[in-house]
Amino acid sequence: MAARTKLIADSGSTKTEWALLGDHEPGIYNTQGVSPYFQTAEQIRQIMEVELIPQLPAGTVIDEVYFYGTGLAQQKNTQLVTACLKAVWPSATVGVDHDLMGAARALCGRTPGIASILGTGSNSCFFDGTTIVKNNPGLGYILGDEGSGAYLGRKVLQYYLYNTFDEELMARFDQKYQTNKDEILENVYRKPLANRYLSTYSTFLSENRGHFLIENILEDGLNDFFFNHLYKYRESWTTSLHFTGGIAWHFRDILKELCELYELPLGKILRTPMEGLIEYHR
């Protein structure tokens, strides 16, 4: 009997990574992010129909879809995404859950641990191997998201606009972005998807490692995540701390240093949850 064909999605607000599982090696595909906070049902379906399906092998029949994404802790958003998936693949079994559950399954498998996402946004939980038992409230990029790309990018803009950067960093910033105060404020306060916009400035940090001001932003920003989130779990001292996301991956040296400093047991650091989700659902 042929293996059932499974489609797994790990979706953030910036991009969605898809994996196709069957009798073959997993196929990996990318589309823009799916965010039920900011997109309509029609826009979400178009991402799948226009961006994803043309990438899949011709004649692919999907038996099961497992979708993990941002904003899906709310039931109305889960229902919206489920309806979109069923509209595109009406005969498939569909499972929709929030990105934190995806991260927990990818990082912890079926064993207890602390799972953290550090990407465009940030989140964390204590996972008992089956369910998420504890989760600090996510306050979004304006009030929360400590340690995220948006949080760190906001710090970069503050240092730039307040002239906190020295002449060298100011010149590097101007050369790379060629922007100004009015344009920055327009994007942050008037245009949609400000969290994505802020997050783009976190790349300035990875490109200028070693400068003391850059290291200060990184250490302070990631320490804020430890202090406001990981410290709130008693289990942080008795189970492994796992991380996933672009920020976690690019600045994994600082995560390791913070775990050593606070004597916390470090587990896996994955660039994306997909590797672990493939293993979990295989």
N, C-alpha and C positions, 0 to 999 in steps of 0.2 A: 504493500500500500504506500502511495506517495505521501510524503510529509505534507502537512497542512502549511499553506503559505501564510506567513505572518508578516505584518507591517508594523514596525515599531517607530514611534515618533518621540523625540525629545525636543520640545519647543520652548524657546525663550522669547522675549519680546523683540529680539533682534533677528534671530534666525531659527530655523527648524532643521534638525538632522533626522533623516529617515533611514531605517535599515530594513531590507527585505530579506526574510529568512525562508528557506525551503529546502529542496534537495541539493542546493548549490551553496557556494560560499556567499556569505552575506554581501548584499549590494548596498552601498552607502550613497545617499542622495541629499542634496541641500536645497532648501527654499527659504524665502523670507520668514520671519517669525509670525506666529499666530497669537494674537492677543485679544481675547473676547472683551476686554475693557475698551479697546480702541477700534475694533473692526466689526463690521456687520457680518451677518451670516453669508451674504452674497460674496463679500470680500474673502472670507475664510474659504468658501468653496472654490473660488477662483484660484487661490493659492494651490490647492490640491489638483484641480483640473487643468490649470494652465502651466503651473510651474513643476508639479511633481509627476503627474501621469505620463507626460511625454518623455520623461527620463527613464521610466520603468520599461523592462523588456516587453516587446509587443505580445499581446495576448495574455498578459499576467492576470490571473484570477486571485483576488485576495480573500482568504478564508477568515483571518482574524486581524483586528487592528487594536494595538495598544498605544494609546496616546497620552503622553505626560506633558503638561504645559503650565505656563504661568497663568495666574488668575483663576485656576480651576478648583480652588478651595471653596468657592461659592457655587451653590447648587445651580443657580440660573446660568452661570457661565458653563458649567459642566453639561447642562442640558443643551445649550446652544451648540457647543462643539460636537457633542454626540449626534445631534440632528444633522449637522453638516457632514460628518463622517458617514452616517447612514444614507444620506442623500447621494454621496459619491460611490459608496460600496454597499448597496442595499442588502446583499446576501451575506455580508460578513458579520461575524461576532465582534462587537465593539466594546472596548473597555477604555474609559477615560478617567484619569486621575491627575492630581496636581504635580507639578515638577518636583516638589519636595519628596513625594512618595517615590517618584522615579529615581531621584538621587539616592534615597535610602536603600532601595532595592539594588541599585547599581553598585553602591559603595559597600553595603553591609551584607548583601546577599540575604541569607536567612539567619544571620546571627546578630545579636544586639550591638549597637554602636551609636555614636553621634555622627550625623550626616549634615554637612554644611554645603551650601551653594554660594560661591563667590563669582558671579558673572556680571551682567549688566546690573542686576539687583542682587540682594543677598538674603539668605534664609538659613535656618538650622532646625534640627529636631533630635530627640532621642527616639531611636527605633529599636523595638524589642525583638526584632527578627521577623515579625509578622505585621505589626501595626505601628503607627506613629503615636507614641504615648505622651510625649511632651513637645510643645512647639512654642517658642517665644513669639509674641505678636509681631507680624510684619507690618511696618508702618509706611512702606513705600519710600520713594526716592526723596520726598520732601522732608519727612520727619525721621526716616530711618535709613535702611539699606547700608548700614555701616560696613565698610570694607569692600563694597561693590565697585564696579566700574563707574557707575554714576556718582557715587560718593567720592571716589578718588578724583574723578574728572572735575567735579565741583571744586575740590581743593586746588587743583591745578589752575582753574579759572580765577579763584579767589587770589591765589598768589600772583597771578598775572595782573589782574585788574587793580589789586592793591599795591602793585609795584614791590612786592615782597621778594620776587626773584631778583638775583643779581643781574648785571648787564649781560653776562654770557648767556644765561637762561632766557632772558627777555629777547635777546637777538635770535636764539634758536626757535623760540616760540613764534616770533613774528615771521621768520623765514618759512616755518612749517605750515602755519595756519593762515597767514595773511588775512587776519580779521581785525575787528575793532570792538570797542565796548558796545556800541549801539547794535551791531550785528549779533553779538553774543546775547545781549539782553532780549532781543527780538526772538531768538531761537529758544531761549529758556522760558520766557514768560508769555509769548504769544503764539508760538507754533506748536503743533502736536508732537507727541513722542519726545518730550524734553529729556526723559531719562536716557534714551538712546543717544541723543545729542551730547549730553554730559559725558556719557561713557566713552565716546570717541576720543576724548582728551586724556584718558588713562594711558593711551599708547605713548604719550609724551614721557611718562614715567619710565616705561620699559626701555625707551630709547636713550635715556639720560641717567642710567644707573651709575652710582658711584658719587654723584654730586650730593653734598650733605643736605641740601634743601629737598632734593628728590627723595633721598632716604628717609628724611623726617616725615614727609607726607605719607610714604608707604608704611613706615613703622607705626605712626600715629593712627592712620586709617585702619590698618589691620588689627592693631591693639584695641581700637574701639569696638571691633567685632568680637574679639575675645571677651572684653570687659562687659559689654552689654548683652551678649548672647551666651557664649560658651560657659562663662562663669556661673550662669544661672542654672546649669544642670549639675546636680550632684554626681551624675554618672560620668561627667567629664574626667574625673580622676580614676575611674575604675573600668571604663571601656574605651576603646580606641576612638580617636577623633579622625574622621575622614572628610576630605574636601574634594569638590569638583567645580569646574568653571574656568573660564579664561584667566580671571584674576588669580585664582588659586594656583593655576598651573604656572603662569608667568612669574609669580612671586612666591613660589613654593619654598625658596630658601628662607624667606622671612617667616613663613608659617612654621617651618622646622625650628627656627631660632626661638620663636615665641613659645612653642610647645616645650622646648628644652628649658627656657627661662622659667616657665610656670610649672614645670615637671608634670606635663600632661602627656598621655600616651598617644603618639601620632600613628595613624593607620595609613590608608591609601590617599594619594592625591591623583585624581584623574582629570585630564583636560576637559573631557565631556563624559557624561554618564553612559554614552552609547555602548562602549565596550562592556561595561558591567550589565547593561540591560539585555544585550544580546545573549550573554551567558545565562542571565536569570530566566529569560523566556525560551531559551533553546530547548 
